[in-house]
Each structure stands twice: as structure tokens, then as C-alpha cells.
Amino acid sequence: MALGNSFDLTINQGETFNLTVTWTDSAGSPINLTGYTARLQVRETYSSTATVVSLTSGAGITLGGAAGTIAIVIAASTTAALTAPFSGVYDLELVNGSVVTRLLQGAAVVTPEVSR
């Protein structure tokens, strides 16, 4: 996956959200994420101070080292507590020392749960 990709998220209220992506270079080889940390935040708008969802390495985000994978999980109990319908924005950043790279960004939509 190239840098700065726009990718919209659909989060189903009450369902476990799972997304795994692989960060690759221009030749398609995985980028080694050893030593990196990651963070993902969902907000109502870009300028909102409050977060709707906030994940970090070890707390919803698992980095796959040399495989270049980034696994994002939001527990069903967390998505159940989200207001739906909701439409906001998010980004996913990877941090290596003082270097921050925005890997993904886009809309974040929460669809309402019908079954309870």
C-alpha cells in the first residue's frame, strides 16, 4: 500500500471491526515495521477536539514487523457504544522515532445495528 492512500472505513455498530493492511514499497515488498508504533483516531470533523475512537499499538493495533502488516481491531463492545448513524473522518499514522507517516485517511462511517 502506497503512502497517503484515501480509504473509507465502514464500522458496523455492535460488530467487531477487523482490518489488516500491508505497507509495501514501490516494488511491492513489505516495509519492515520493527521499531514503529501506530495510532488511529476517528473524529466528527478534522477540527474536533474529541475522539470517537482512538487506537494505538498494543491497544487495537498490532504491527507485524518484517511482514509489514498492520492489524486494526475495534471490539464489538466498543462499536456497540458508538452513536449511529455517524459520519466522520479518521487517519492512521505510523511513527518511527521522530518521523510520522500518515498511511491511510478518509471517511469513517458507523452504520446502526438492528439486531440486539
The first five atom37 places (N, CA, C, CB, O) and aatype in JSON, in Angstrom:
{
  "aatype": [12, 0, 10, 7, 2, 15, 13, 3, 10, 16, 9, 2, 5, 7, 6, 16, 13, 2, 10, 16, 19, 16, 17, 16, 3, 15, 0, 7, 15, 14, 9, 2, 10, 16, 7, 18, 16, 0, 1, 10, 5, 19, 1, 6, 16, 18, 15, 15, 16, 0, 16, 19, 19, 15, 10, 16, 15, 7, 0, 7, 9, 16, 10, 7, 7, 0, 0, 7, 16, 9, 0, 9, 19, 9, 0, 0, 15, 16, 16, 0, 0, 10, 16, 0, 14, 13, 15, 7, 19, 18, 3, 10, 6, 10, 19, 2, 7, 15, 19, 19, 16, 1, 10, 10, 5, 7, 0, 0, 19, 19, 16, 14, 6, 19, 15, 1],
  "atom_mask": [
    [1, 1, 1, 1, 1],
    [1, 1, 1, 1, 1],
    [1, 1, 1, 1, 1],
    [1, 1, 1, 0, 1],
    [1, 1, 1, 1, 1],
    [1, 1, 1, 1, 1],
    [1, 1, 1, 1, 1],
    [1, 1, 1, 1, 1],
    [1, 1, 1, 1, 1],
    [1, 1, 1, 1, 1],
    [1, 1, 1, 1, 1],
    [1, 1, 1, 1, 1],
    [1, 1, 1, 1, 1],
    [1, 1, 1, 0, 1],
    [1, 1, 1, 1, 1],
    [1, 1, 1, 1, 1],
    [1, 1, 1, 1, 1],
    [1, 1, 1, 1, 1],
    [1, 1, 1, 1, 1],
    [1, 1, 1, 1, 1],
    [1, 1, 1, 1, 1],
    [1, 1, 1, 1, 1],
    [1, 1, 1, 1, 1],
    [1, 1, 1, 1, 1],
    [1, 1, 1, 1, 1],
    [1, 1, 1, 1, 1],
    [1, 1, 1, 1, 1],
    [1, 1, 1, 0, 1],
    [1, 1, 1, 1, 1],
    [1, 1, 1, 1, 1],
    [1, 1, 1, 1, 1],
    [1, 1, 1, 1, 1],
    [1, 1, 1, 1, 1],
    [1, 1, 1, 1, 1],
    [1, 1, 1, 0, 1],
    [1, 1, 1, 1, 1],
    [1, 1, 1, 1, 1],
    [1, 1, 1, 1, 1],
    [1, 1, 1, 1, 1],
    [1, 1, 1, 1, 1],
    [1, 1, 1, 1, 1],
    [1, 1, 1, 1, 1],
    [1, 1, 1, 1, 1],
    [1, 1, 1, 1, 1],
    [1, 1, 1, 1, 1],
    [1, 1, 1, 1, 1],
    [1, 1, 1, 1, 1],
    [1, 1, 1, 1, 1],
    [1, 1, 1, 1, 1],
    [1, 1, 1, 1, 1],
    [1, 1, 1, 1, 1],
    [1, 1, 1, 1, 1],
    [1, 1, 1, 1, 1],
    [1, 1, 1, 1, 1],
    [1, 1, 1, 1, 1],
    [1, 1, 1, 1, 1],
    [1, 1, 1, 1, 1],
    [1, 1, 1, 0, 1],
    [1, 1, 1, 1, 1],
    [1, 1, 1, 0, 1],
    [1, 1, 1, 1, 1],
    [1, 1, 1, 1, 1],
    [1, 1, 1, 1, 1],
    [1, 1, 1, 0, 1],
    [1, 1, 1, 0, 1],
    [1, 1, 1, 1, 1],
    [1, 1, 1, 1, 1],
    [1, 1, 1, 0, 1],
    [1, 1, 1, 1, 1],
    [1, 1, 1, 1, 1],
    [1, 1, 1, 1, 1],
    [1, 1, 1, 1, 1],
    [1, 1, 1, 1, 1],
    [1, 1, 1, 1, 1],
    [1, 1, 1, 1, 1],
    [1, 1, 1, 1, 1],
    [1, 1, 1, 1, 1],
    [1, 1, 1, 1, 1],
    [1, 1, 1, 1, 1],
    [1, 1, 1, 1, 1],
    [1, 1, 1, 1, 1],
    [1, 1, 1, 1, 1],
    [1, 1, 1, 1, 1],
    [1, 1, 1, 1, 1],
    [1, 1, 1, 1, 1],
    [1, 1, 1, 1, 1],
    [1, 1, 1, 1, 1],
    [1, 1, 1, 0, 1],
    [1, 1, 1, 1, 1],
    [1, 1, 1, 1, 1],
    [1, 1, 1, 1, 1],
    [1, 1, 1, 1, 1],
    [1, 1, 1, 1, 1],
    [1, 1, 1, 1, 1],
    [1, 1, 1, 1, 1],
    [1, 1, 1, 1, 1],
    [1, 1, 1, 0, 1],
    [1, 1, 1, 1, 1],
    [1, 1, 1, 1, 1],
    [1, 1, 1, 1, 1],
    [1, 1, 1, 1, 1],
    [1, 1, 1, 1, 1],
    [1, 1, 1, 1, 1],
    [1, 1, 1, 1, 1],
    [1, 1, 1, 1, 1],
    [1, 1, 1, 0, 1],
    [1, 1, 1, 1, 1],
    [1, 1, 1, 1, 1],
    [1, 1, 1, 1, 1],
    [1, 1, 1, 1, 1],
    [1, 1, 1, 1, 1],
    [1, 1, 1, 1, 1],
    [1, 1, 1, 1, 1],
    [1, 1, 1, 1, 1],
    [1, 1, 1, 1, 1],
    [1, 1, 1, 1, 1]
  ],
  "atom_positions": [
    [[0.84, -1.17, 0.0], [0.0, 0.0, 0.0], [0.89, 1.23, 0.0], [-0.96, 0.0, 1.21], [1.78, 1.36, 0.84]],
    [[0.66, 2.12, -0.91], [1.46, 3.33, -1.01], [1.07, 4.33, 0.07], [1.29, 3.97, -2.39], [0.03, 4.19, 0.72]],
    [[1.9, 5.32, 0.26], [1.66, 6.33, 1.29], [0.47, 7.21, 0.95], [2.9, 7.18, 1.47], [0.17, 7.44, -0.22]],
    [[-0.2, 7.7, 1.99], [-1.24, 8.71, 1.83], [-2.49, 8.24, 1.13], [0.0, 0.0, 0.0], [-3.22, 9.06, 0.57]],
    [[-2.76, 6.95, 1.13], [-3.94, 6.42, 0.46], [-5.21, 6.87, 1.15], [-3.88, 4.92, 0.4], [-5.3, 6.88, 2.38]],
    [[-6.19, 7.22, 0.34], [-7.51, 7.52, 0.86], [-8.3, 6.21, 0.85], [-8.23, 8.63, 0.01], [-8.41, 5.54, -0.17]],
    [[-8.84, 5.86, 2.01], [-9.56, 4.6, 2.17], [-10.64, 4.83, 3.21], [-8.6, 3.42, 2.58], [-10.34, 5.15, 4.36]],
    [[-11.9, 4.68, 2.82], [-13.0, 4.93, 3.74], [-13.29, 3.69, 4.59], [-14.26, 5.33, 2.97], [-13.21, 2.56, 4.11]],
    [[-13.61, 3.92, 5.86], [-13.94, 2.85, 6.8], [-15.44, 2.81, 7.04], [-13.19, 3.03, 8.13], [-16.07, 3.85, 7.23]],
    [[-16.01, 1.61, 7.02], [-17.38, 1.41, 7.46], [-17.32, 0.53, 8.7], [-18.27, 0.76, 6.34], [-16.85, -0.6, 8.65]],
    [[-17.81, 1.07, 9.81], [-17.81, 0.37, 11.09], [-19.26, 0.04, 11.41], [-17.15, 1.23, 12.24], [-20.1, 0.94, 11.52]],
    [[-19.56, -1.24, 11.55], [-20.92, -1.67, 11.87], [-21.1, -1.69, 13.38], [-21.22, -3.06, 11.25], [-20.39, -2.4, 14.09]],
    [[-22.05, -0.91, 13.86], [-22.32, -0.82, 15.29], [-22.61, -2.21, 15.85], [-23.51, 0.14, 15.57], [-23.41, -2.95, 15.28]],
    [[-21.96, -2.57, 16.97], [-22.19, -3.85, 17.62], [-21.4, -5.01, 17.05], [0.0, 0.0, 0.0], [-21.52, -6.13, 17.55]],
    [[-20.6, -4.78, 16.03], [-19.82, -5.83, 15.37], [-18.33, -5.58, 15.6], [-20.13, -5.88, 13.86], [-17.89, -4.43, 15.66]],
    [[-17.55, -6.64, 15.73], [-16.1, -6.49, 15.82], [-15.58, -6.01, 14.47], [-15.41, -7.83, 16.24], [-15.85, -6.62, 13.44]],
    [[-14.84, -4.91, 14.49], [-14.25, -4.36, 13.26], [-12.84, -4.92, 13.12], [-14.23, -2.79, 13.29], [-12.04, -4.82, 14.05]],
    [[-12.54, -5.5, 11.97], [-11.21, -6.04, 11.67], [-10.75, -5.53, 10.32], [-11.22, -7.59, 11.69], [-11.48, -5.62, 9.33]],
    [[-9.55, -5.02, 10.28], [-8.93, -4.61, 9.01], [-7.44, -4.87, 9.12], [-9.22, -3.1, 8.68], [-6.79, -4.44, 10.07]],
    [[-6.9, -5.58, 8.13], [-5.46, -5.8, 8.08], [-4.96, -5.3, 6.73], [-5.1, -7.3, 8.28], [-5.48, -5.67, 5.68]],
    [[-3.95, -4.44, 6.78], [-3.33, -3.91, 5.57], [-1.83, -4.2, 5.64], [-3.6, -2.38, 5.41], [-1.28, -4.43, 6.72]],
    [[-1.19, -4.2, 4.48], [0.25, -4.38, 4.41], [0.86, -3.16, 3.76], [0.63, -5.68, 3.62], [0.45, -2.76, 2.67]],
    [[1.82, -2.56, 4.44], [2.53, -1.4, 3.91], [3.66, -1.93, 3.04], [3.08, -0.46, 5.05], [4.53, -2.66, 3.52]],
    [[3.65, -1.55, 1.76], [4.67, -2.02, 0.83], [5.37, -0.85, 0.16], [4.04, -2.93, -0.23], [4.86, 0.27, 0.12]],
    [[6.56, -1.13, -0.35], [7.29, -0.12, -1.1], [6.84, -0.14, -2.56], [8.83, -0.35, -1.0], [5.93, -0.9, -2.91]],
    [[7.45, 0.68, -3.41], [7.02, 0.8, -4.81], [7.21, -0.5, -5.58], [7.79, 1.91, -5.49], [6.57, -0.69, -6.62]],
    [[8.07, -1.4, -5.11], [8.29, -2.69, -5.77], [7.33, -3.76, -5.25], [9.73, -3.14, -5.57], [7.34, -4.89, -5.73]],
    [[6.5, -3.4, -4.26], [5.55, -4.35, -3.7], [6.09, -5.17, -2.54], [0.0, 0.0, 0.0], [5.42, -6.07, -2.05]],
    [[7.3, -4.85, -2.08], [7.89, -5.56, -0.94], [7.41, -4.94, 0.36], [9.45, -5.53, -1.01], [7.3, -3.72, 0.46]],
    [[7.11, -5.78, 1.38], [6.66, -5.23, 2.66], [7.72, -4.36, 3.31], [6.26, -6.37, 3.61], [8.92, -4.65, 3.23]],
    [[7.28, -3.29, 3.95], [8.18, -2.42, 4.71], [8.26, -2.97, 6.14], [7.68, -0.92, 4.71], [7.24, -3.22, 6.77]],
    [[9.47, -3.15, 6.63], [9.69, -3.69, 7.97], [9.24, -2.67, 9.01], [11.19, -4.07, 8.17], [9.77, -1.56, 9.06]],
    [[8.28, -3.04, 9.82], [7.7, -2.14, 10.82], [8.29, -2.33, 12.21], [6.21, -2.33, 10.88], [7.77, -1.79, 13.19]],
    [[9.37, -3.1, 12.31], [10.03, -3.28, 13.6], [10.49, -1.91, 14.1], [11.24, -4.26, 13.48], [11.14, -1.15, 13.37]],
    [[10.16, -1.6, 15.34], [10.53, -0.31, 15.93], [9.49, 0.78, 15.72], [0.0, 0.0, 0.0], [9.63, 1.87, 16.29]],
    [[8.47, 0.52, 14.93], [7.41, 1.5, 14.68], [6.33, 1.39, 15.76], [6.79, 1.31, 13.28], [6.18, 0.36, 16.4]],
    [[5.58, 2.47, 15.93], [4.32, 2.46, 16.66], [3.25, 3.0, 15.72], [4.41, 3.3, 18.0], [3.57, 3.59, 14.69]],
    [[2.0, 2.79, 16.08], [0.9, 3.25, 15.22], [-0.18, 3.89, 16.07], [0.32, 2.08, 14.4], [-0.33, 3.6, 17.26]],
    [[-0.95, 4.76, 15.42], [-2.1, 5.39, 16.08], [-3.17, 5.65, 15.03], [-1.68, 6.71, 16.81], [-2.88, 6.0, 13.89]],
    [[-4.41, 5.49, 15.46], [-5.57, 5.75, 14.6], [-6.59, 6.48, 15.44], [-6.16, 4.42, 14.0], [-6.89, 6.08, 16.57]],
    [[-7.14, 7.55, 14.88], [-8.19, 8.29, 15.57], [-9.33, 8.58, 14.6], [-7.65, 9.6, 16.17], [-9.11, 8.88, 13.43]],
    [[-10.56, 8.46, 15.13], [-11.77, 8.85, 14.41], [-12.32, 10.07, 15.14], [-12.82, 7.68, 14.34], [-12.44, 10.08, 16.36]],
    [[-12.67, 11.1, 14.36], [-13.27, 12.32, 14.91], [-14.48, 12.71, 14.06], [-12.23, 13.49, 14.96], [-14.63, 12.26, 12.92]],
    [[-15.34, 13.54, 14.63], [-16.51, 14.01, 13.88], [-16.07, 14.86, 12.69], [-17.45, 14.81, 14.79], [-16.58, 14.68, 11.58]],
    [[-15.14, 15.77, 12.92], [-14.58, 16.61, 11.85], [-13.08, 16.7, 12.08], [-15.25, 18.04, 11.83], [-12.58, 16.3, 13.14]],
    [[-12.36, 17.22, 11.11], [-10.92, 17.38, 11.25], [-10.56, 18.27, 12.44], [-10.32, 17.97, 9.97], [-9.53, 18.06, 13.09]],
    [[-11.4, 19.25, 12.73], [-11.09, 20.2, 13.8], [-11.67, 19.81, 15.17], [-11.6, 21.57, 13.42], [-11.44, 20.51, 16.15]],
    [[-12.41, 18.7, 15.24], [-12.98, 18.26, 16.52], [-11.88, 17.94, 17.52], [-13.89, 17.03, 16.32], [-10.88, 17.32, 17.17]],
    [[-12.08, 18.36, 18.76], [-11.1, 18.03, 19.8], [-11.36, 16.65, 20.39], [-11.13, 19.08, 20.91], [-10.42, 15.98, 20.82]],
    [[-12.61, 16.22, 20.42], [-12.96, 14.91, 20.98], [-12.77, 13.81, 19.95], [-14.41, 14.91, 21.5], [-13.08, 13.99, 18.77]],
    [[-12.27, 12.65, 20.41], [-12.16, 11.49, 19.53], [-13.37, 10.58, 19.75], [-10.84, 10.72, 19.79], [-13.88, 10.46, 20.86]],
    [[-13.79, 9.95, 18.67], [-14.87, 8.97, 18.73], [-14.27, 7.58, 18.98], [-15.71, 8.98, 17.41], [-14.82, 6.79, 19.75]],
    [[-13.15, 7.3, 18.32], [-12.37, 6.07, 18.51], [-10.91, 6.48, 18.54], [-12.65, 5.0, 17.37], [-10.48, 7.33, 17.75]],
    [[-10.13, 5.88, 19.43], [-8.69, 6.14, 19.5], [-7.98, 4.82, 19.77], [-8.35, 7.21, 20.6], [-8.2, 4.19, 20.81]],
    [[-7.12, 4.4, 18.83], [-6.38, 3.15, 18.95], [-4.89, 3.44, 18.86], [-6.8, 2.15, 17.85], [-4.47, 4.41, 18.23]],
    [[-4.1, 2.59, 19.5], [-2.64, 2.69, 19.43], [-2.05, 1.29, 19.34], [-2.07, 3.45, 20.68], [-2.76, 0.29, 19.47]],
    [[-0.75, 1.22, 19.11], [-0.06, -0.07, 19.1], [-0.3, -0.77, 20.43], [1.47, 0.11, 18.85], [-0.11, -0.17, 21.5]],
    [[-0.71, -2.02, 20.37], [-0.97, -2.77, 21.59], [-2.35, -2.54, 22.17], [0.0, 0.0, 0.0], [-2.76, -3.26, 23.08]],
    [[-3.05, -1.55, 21.68], [-4.41, -1.24, 22.15], [-5.31, -1.05, 20.93], [-4.43, 0.04, 23.07], [-5.81, 0.04, 20.67]],
    [[-5.49, -2.15, 20.18], [-6.33, -2.12, 18.99], [-5.55, -2.21, 17.69], [0.0, 0.0, 0.0], [-6.12, -2.54, 16.65]],
    [[-4.25, -1.91, 17.73], [-3.42, -2.0, 16.53], [-2.24, -2.93, 16.82], [-2.91, -0.58, 16.07], [-1.54, -2.77, 17.82]],
    [[-2.04, -3.9, 15.93], [-0.91, -4.82, 16.04], [-0.07, -4.7, 14.78], [-1.38, -6.29, 16.26], [-0.57, -4.89, 13.67]],
    [[1.21, -4.39, 14.96], [2.13, -4.28, 13.83], [2.86, -5.6, 13.63], [3.16, -3.13, 14.05], [3.25, -6.25, 14.6]],
    [[3.02, -6.0, 12.36], [3.57, -7.31, 12.02], [5.05, -7.34, 11.69], [0.0, 0.0, 0.0], [5.5, -8.24, 10.98]],
    [[5.82, -6.37, 12.17], [7.27, -6.39, 11.98], [7.68, -6.47, 10.53], [0.0, 0.0, 0.0], [7.24, -5.67, 9.71]],
    [[8.54, -7.45, 10.19], [9.1, -7.58, 8.84], [8.03, -7.87, 7.78], [10.14, -8.67, 8.82], [8.25, -7.61, 6.6]],
    [[6.88, -8.4, 8.19], [5.81, -8.7, 7.24], [5.12, -7.43, 6.75], [4.79, -9.63, 7.88], [4.41, -7.46, 5.74]],
    [[5.3, -6.31, 7.46], [4.71, -5.04, 7.06], [3.22, -4.92, 7.3], [0.0, 0.0, 0.0], [2.58, -4.01, 6.78]],
    [[2.66, -5.83, 8.09], [1.21, -5.81, 8.3], [0.81, -4.91, 9.46], [0.71, -7.22, 8.54], [1.54, -4.73, 10.43]],
    [[-0.38, -4.36, 9.32], [-0.99, -3.53, 10.35], [-2.41, -4.08, 10.55], [-1.0, -1.99, 9.95], [-3.25, -3.96, 9.66]],
    [[-2.65, -4.68, 11.71], [-3.97, -5.24, 12.02], [-4.69, -4.3, 12.97], [-3.84, -6.67, 12.64], [-4.19, -3.96, 14.04]],
    [[-5.88, -3.88, 12.56], [-6.7, -2.95, 13.34], [-7.95, -3.7, 13.8], [-7.08, -1.68, 12.5], [-8.67, -4.28, 12.99]],
    [[-8.2, -3.67, 15.11], [-9.37, -4.34, 15.67], [-10.07, -3.38, 16.62], [-8.96, -5.66, 16.41], [-9.45, -2.79, 17.51]],
    [[-11.38, -3.24, 16.42], [-12.22, -2.5, 17.37], [-13.23, -3.5, 17.92], [-12.93, -1.24, 16.68], [-14.02, -4.06, 17.16]],
    [[-13.2, -3.71, 19.21], [-14.06, -4.71, 19.86], [-15.54, -4.4, 19.65], [-13.74, -4.79, 21.35], [-15.93, -3.24, 19.54]],
    [[-16.34, -5.45, 19.61], [-17.79, -5.29, 19.46], [-18.38, -4.43, 20.56], [-18.47, -6.66, 19.44], [-19.3, -3.65, 20.32]],
    [[-17.86, -4.56, 21.78], [-18.37, -3.74, 22.89], [-18.1, -2.26, 22.65], [-17.73, -4.18, 24.22], [-18.88, -1.41, 23.08]],
    [[-17.01, -1.95, 21.97], [-16.69, -0.55, 21.65], [-17.58, -0.04, 20.53], [-15.21, -0.41, 21.25], [-18.1, 1.07, 20.62]],
    [[-17.75, -0.83, 19.47], [-18.59, -0.37, 18.36], [-20.05, -0.27, 18.79], [-18.46, -1.31, 17.15], [-20.8, 0.56, 18.27]],
    [[-20.47, -1.12, 19.73], [-21.86, -1.06, 20.23], [-22.15, 0.26, 20.92], [-22.13, -2.22, 21.18], [-23.28, 0.73, 20.92]],
    [[-21.12, 0.85, 21.53], [-21.29, 2.1, 22.26], [-21.22, 3.34, 21.36], [-20.24, 2.21, 23.34], [-21.47, 4.45, 21.82]],
    [[-20.89, 3.15, 20.08], [-20.79, 4.29, 19.16], [-22.17, 4.77, 18.75], [-19.97, 3.91, 17.91], [-23.1, 3.98, 18.6]],
    [[-22.31, 6.07, 18.58], [-23.54, 6.65, 18.08], [-23.66, 6.32, 16.59], [-23.57, 8.19, 18.31], [-22.71, 6.48, 15.83]],
    [[-24.84, 5.87, 16.2], [-25.07, 5.55, 14.79], [-26.46, 6.02, 14.41], [-24.89, 4.02, 14.52], [-27.38, 5.93, 15.23]],
    [[-26.66, 6.5, 13.2], [-25.63, 6.64, 12.18], [-24.66, 7.78, 12.51], [-26.27, 6.88, 10.81], [-25.02, 8.76, 13.17]],
    [[-23.45, 7.63, 12.02], [-22.39, 8.61, 12.25], [-21.52, 8.67, 11.01], [-21.54, 8.25, 13.51], [-21.25, 7.65, 10.37]],
    [[-21.07, 9.88, 10.68], [-20.12, 10.06, 9.59], [-19.06, 11.04, 10.05], [-20.83, 10.56, 8.28], [-19.38, 12.16, 10.45]],
    [[-17.81, 10.61, 10.01], [-16.71, 11.45, 10.44], [-15.48, 11.21, 9.6], [0.0, 0.0, 0.0], [-15.57, 10.78, 8.45]],
    [[-14.32, 11.47, 10.18], [-13.05, 11.32, 9.48], [-12.06, 10.57, 10.37], [-12.47, 12.71, 9.06], [-12.22, 10.52, 11.59]],
    [[-11.04, 9.97, 9.74], [-10.03, 9.25, 10.5], [-8.7, 9.35, 9.77], [-10.43, 7.77, 10.71], [-8.65, 9.71, 8.6]],
    [[-7.63, 9.03, 10.48], [-6.37, 8.73, 9.83], [-5.6, 7.71, 10.65], [-5.53, 10.02, 9.64], [-5.83, 7.54, 11.85]],
    [[-4.69, 7.03, 9.96], [-3.8, 6.04, 10.57], [-2.38, 6.52, 10.34], [-4.03, 4.61, 9.97], [-1.96, 6.7, 9.2]],
    [[-1.65, 6.72, 11.43], [-0.27, 7.19, 11.34], [0.67, 6.16, 11.92], [-0.11, 8.54, 12.06], [0.37, 5.52, 12.92]],
    [[1.83, 6.02, 11.27], [2.91, 5.18, 11.76], [4.03, 6.09, 12.21], [3.4, 4.17, 10.68], [4.35, 7.07, 11.55]],
    [[4.64, 5.75, 13.35], [5.68, 6.6, 13.94], [6.95, 5.76, 14.11], [5.22, 7.19, 15.32], [6.92, 4.67, 14.67]],
    [[8.06, 6.3, 13.6], [9.37, 5.67, 13.76], [10.32, 6.75, 14.25], [9.87, 5.01, 12.41], [10.82, 7.55, 13.46]],
    [[10.56, 6.77, 15.56], [11.37, 7.84, 16.15], [10.61, 9.15, 16.05], [0.0, 0.0, 0.0], [9.5, 9.26, 16.56]],
    [[11.2, 10.14, 15.38], [10.54, 11.44, 15.22], [9.83, 11.57, 13.88], [11.56, 12.56, 15.37], [9.27, 12.62, 13.57]],
    [[9.84, 10.5, 13.08], [9.22, 10.53, 11.75], [7.8, 9.96, 11.84], [10.06, 9.73, 10.72], [7.6, 8.83, 12.27]],
    [[6.83, 10.78, 11.42], [5.42, 10.37, 11.41], [4.98, 10.25, 9.95], [4.52, 11.38, 12.2], [5.17, 11.18, 9.16]],
    [[4.37, 9.11, 9.61], [3.87, 8.87, 8.26], [2.38, 8.59, 8.32], [4.63, 7.69, 7.58], [1.95, 7.67, 9.01]],
    [[1.59, 9.37, 7.59], [0.16, 9.1, 7.5], [-0.04, 8.07, 6.4], [-0.68, 10.42, 7.22], [0.17, 8.36, 5.22]],
    [[-0.44, 6.88, 6.79], [-0.57, 5.78, 5.83], [-1.95, 5.74, 5.19], [-0.28, 4.46, 6.51], [-2.07, 5.53, 3.98]],
    [[-2.98, 5.95, 5.99], [-4.36, 5.93, 5.5], [-5.12, 7.1, 6.07], [-5.05, 4.6, 5.85], [-4.82, 7.61, 7.15]],
    [[-6.14, 7.53, 5.3], [-7.03, 8.59, 5.77], [-8.32, 8.5, 4.98], [-6.38, 10.0, 5.6], [-8.36, 7.93, 3.89]],
    [[-9.39, 9.05, 5.55], [-10.64, 9.06, 4.81], [-11.83, 9.24, 5.72], [0.0, 0.0, 0.0], [-11.72, 9.69, 6.86]],
    [[-12.99, 8.88, 5.18], [-14.24, 8.96, 5.93], [-14.36, 7.75, 6.84], [-15.46, 9.06, 4.98], [-13.88, 6.66, 6.51]],
    [[-15.01, 7.94, 7.97], [-15.34, 6.85, 8.88], [-16.84, 6.91, 9.11], [-14.53, 6.94, 10.24], [-17.36, 7.9, 9.63]],
    [[-17.53, 5.85, 8.73], [-18.98, 5.8, 8.84], [-19.36, 4.68, 9.79], [-19.64, 5.59, 7.44], [-18.85, 3.56, 9.69]],
    [[-20.26, 4.98, 10.72], [-20.8, 3.96, 11.62], [-22.24, 3.7, 11.21], [-20.7, 4.4, 13.13], [-23.07, 4.61, 11.21]],
    [[-22.53, 2.44, 10.86], [-23.89, 2.06, 10.48], [-24.61, 1.5, 11.7], [-23.88, 1.04, 9.31], [-24.0, 0.77, 12.49]],
    [[-25.91, 1.81, 11.86], [-26.63, 1.36, 13.05], [-26.91, -0.14, 13.05], [-27.94, 2.11, 13.16], [-27.13, -0.76, 12.01]],
    [[-26.88, -0.69, 14.25], [-27.2, -2.11, 14.45], [-28.71, -2.25, 14.59], [-26.47, -2.69, 15.7], [-29.35, -1.46, 15.28]],
    [[-29.27, -3.26, 13.94], [-30.69, -3.54, 14.05], [-30.92, -4.66, 15.06], [-31.28, -3.91, 12.67], [-31.79, -4.55, 15.93]],
    [[-30.16, -5.74, 14.94], [-30.3, -6.89, 15.85], [-29.68, -6.55, 17.2], [-29.63, -8.16, 15.26], [-28.6, -5.97, 17.26]],
    [[-30.36, -6.92, 18.27], [-29.85, -6.64, 19.62], [-30.0, -7.86, 20.49], [-30.57, -5.45, 20.26], [-29.62, -7.84, 21.66]]
  ]
}
